[in-house]
Amino acid sequence: MMIFKHGVLPAFEDKRNKSEVRIEIGAVKNNEVMDKLWETLVFDFITGNCPCIAAEQNSVTGVRLVQKVKNS
């Protein structure tokens, strides 16, 4: 899942994506929990409600949530 500002490419090559913040969360197998996590991340980043970006409003160009599954 991803959402980016209009005109911003979801790639490192886009100069507006010069910095990156990664948040890693263990395996989430419940789709409802994953959906709630996505909604919360997007809402908090867009509204500036996330403490890590409160000082720099409009500094977030996009949000991407990747669910990696290990093959066993």
Backbone as CSV, one residue per row, in Angstrom:
resi,resn,N_x,N_y,N_z,CA_x,CA_y,CA_z,C_x,C_y,C_z
1,MET,0.855,-1.169,0.000,0.000,0.000,0.000,0.899,1.228,0.000
2,MET,0.537,2.211,-0.790,1.307,3.443,-0.772,0.463,4.625,-1.219
3,ILE,0.861,5.784,-0.744,0.223,7.033,-1.144,1.324,8.101,-1.149
4,PHE,1.398,8.873,-2.230,2.398,9.922,-2.361,1.742,11.214,-2.811
5,LYS,2.408,12.324,-2.518,1.917,13.615,-2.979,1.842,13.608,-4.500
6,HIS,0.916,14.365,-5.037,0.743,14.461,-6.482,2.054,14.880,-7.136
7,GLY,2.477,14.123,-8.126,3.689,14.452,-8.856,4.965,13.860,-8.285
8,VAL,4.907,13.275,-7.095,6.084,12.657,-6.486,6.097,11.183,-6.858
9,LEU,7.205,10.744,-7.448,7.328,9.339,-7.810,7.727,8.514,-6.579
10,PRO,7.145,7.345,-6.409,7.500,6.499,-5.262,8.822,5.768,-5.511
11,ALA,9.896,6.546,-5.698,11.215,5.981,-5.996,12.295,6.868,-5.393
12,PHE,13.424,6.254,-5.064,14.542,7.010,-4.498,15.094,8.023,-5.494
13,GLU,14.894,7.776,-6.782,15.406,8.679,-7.800,14.710,10.041,-7.780
14,ASP,13.497,10.106,-7.250,12.800,11.391,-7.128,13.480,12.181,-6.014
15,LYS,14.053,13.327,-6.352,14.841,14.124,-5.398,14.038,14.551,-4.169
16,ARG,12.713,14.594,-4.272,11.893,14.977,-3.122,11.846,13.884,-2.057
17,ASN,12.317,12.701,-2.412,12.389,11.585,-1.466,13.814,11.432,-0.933
18,LYS,14.465,12.551,-0.654,15.882,12.507,-0.280,16.136,11.869,1.083
19,SER,15.186,11.893,1.965,15.375,11.226,3.253,14.296,10.167,3.420
20,GLU,14.589,9.226,4.261,13.663,8.107,4.434,13.606,7.732,5.903
21,VAL,12.413,7.406,6.370,12.222,6.896,7.718,11.592,5.522,7.580
22,ARG,12.168,4.555,8.230,11.619,3.198,8.190,11.124,2.818,9.573
23,ILE,9.960,2.224,9.594,9.396,1.677,10.818,9.140,0.203,10.528
24,GLU,9.793,-0.667,11.257,9.618,-2.100,11.018,8.752,-2.705,12.104
25,ILE,7.787,-3.488,11.668,6.843,-4.135,12.571,6.860,-5.619,12.236
26,GLY,6.820,-6.448,13.233,6.809,-7.891,13.014,5.618,-8.331,12.169
27,ALA,5.557,-9.593,11.889,4.507,-10.155,11.039,3.114,-9.843,11.577
28,VAL,2.281,-9.306,10.710,0.887,-9.024,11.042,0.035,-9.900,10.127
29,LYS,-0.612,-10.894,10.700,-1.382,-11.834,9.892,-2.864,-11.484,9.811
30,ASN,-3.297,-10.564,10.651,-4.696,-10.173,10.686,-4.906,-8.979,9.743
31,ASN,-5.701,-9.168,8.696,-5.929,-8.109,7.708,-6.587,-6.876,8.308
32,GLU,-7.455,-7.051,9.300,-8.103,-5.903,9.938,-7.077,-5.052,10.683
33,VAL,-6.124,-5.699,11.338,-5.064,-4.976,12.041,-4.186,-4.238,11.026
34,MET,-3.869,-4.902,9.922,-3.047,-4.283,8.878,-3.752,-3.071,8.288
35,ASP,-5.040,-3.178,8.022,-5.812,-2.045,7.491,-5.835,-0.885,8.479
36,LYS,-6.018,-1.180,9.761,-6.041,-0.135,10.785,-4.672,0.535,10.907
37,LEU,-3.620,-0.250,10.819,-2.262,0.294,10.849,-2.040,1.247,9.682
38,TRP,-2.452,0.848,8.482,-2.333,1.695,7.291,-3.111,2.996,7.460
39,GLU,-4.363,2.897,7.873,-5.198,4.095,8.055,-4.579,5.050,9.077
40,THR,-4.062,4.491,10.171,-3.470,5.316,11.222,-2.204,6.008,10.733
41,LEU,-1.332,5.270,10.047,-0.106,5.863,9.512,-0.408,7.010,8.560
42,VAL,-1.269,6.755,7.595,-1.591,7.778,6.594,-2.237,8.997,7.256
43,PHE,-3.211,8.781,8.120,-3.895,9.891,8.775,-2.925,10.728,9.597
44,ASP,-2.090,10.058,10.397,-1.162,10.788,11.265,-0.106,11.548,10.473
45,PHE,0.389,10.991,9.387,1.372,11.707,8.581,0.754,12.877,7.839
46,ILE,-0.425,12.681,7.275,-1.077,13.757,6.515,-1.488,14.905,7.417
47,THR,-1.984,14.602,8.610,-2.450,15.655,9.516,-1.330,16.251,10.365
48,GLY,-0.119,15.680,10.287,0.982,16.174,11.103,0.867,15.744,12.549
49,ASN,0.056,14.730,12.814,-0.170,14.250,14.170,0.949,13.337,14.660
50,CYS,1.860,12.970,13.780,2.974,12.106,14.152,4.068,12.969,14.777
51,PRO,4.465,12.687,16.027,5.446,13.537,16.716,6.765,13.695,15.967
52,CYS,7.166,12.699,15.192,8.462,12.771,14.522,8.475,13.777,13.370
53,ILE,7.306,14.215,12.899,7.291,15.184,11.798,6.598,16.487,12.174
54,ALA,6.183,16.609,13.410,5.430,17.797,13.816,6.207,19.084,13.577
55,ALA,7.525,19.045,13.733,8.328,20.261,13.568,8.493,20.638,12.102
56,GLU,8.376,19.681,11.224,8.586,19.947,9.798,7.329,19.594,8.999
57,GLN,6.332,20.416,9.091,5.089,20.178,8.352,5.379,20.119,6.855
58,ASN,4.631,19.318,6.153,4.743,19.142,4.705,6.062,18.520,4.279
59,SER,6.805,17.934,5.205,8.063,17.307,4.834,7.866,15.868,4.341
60,VAL,6.712,15.280,4.591,6.446,13.913,4.158,5.924,13.941,2.727
61,THR,6.602,13.202,1.849,6.178,13.141,0.455,5.324,11.922,0.174
62,GLY,5.413,10.917,1.032,4.616,9.717,0.806,4.731,8.742,1.949
63,VAL,3.840,7.771,1.921,3.825,6.709,2.926,3.686,5.395,2.173
64,ARG,4.521,4.436,2.546,4.447,3.119,1.911,4.494,2.067,2.996
65,LEU,3.587,1.116,2.930,3.521,0.024,3.891,3.745,-1.273,3.120
66,VAL,4.812,-1.977,3.468,5.171,-3.217,2.789,5.038,-4.366,3.770
67,GLN,4.280,-5.357,3.380,4.137,-6.555,4.213,4.955,-7.661,3.581
68,LYS,6.054,-8.013,4.231,6.925,-9.058,3.716,6.561,-10.382,4.366
69,VAL,6.469,-11.401,3.563,6.133,-12.726,4.058,7.309,-13.648,3.761
70,LYS,7.813,-14.297,4.802,8.911,-15.249,4.616,8.361,-16.577,4.163
71,ASN,9.012,-17.137,3.160,8.643,-18.483,2.721,9.260,-19.499,3.669
72,SER,8.454,-20.477,4.071,9.010,-21.462,5.000,9.249,-22.792,4.319
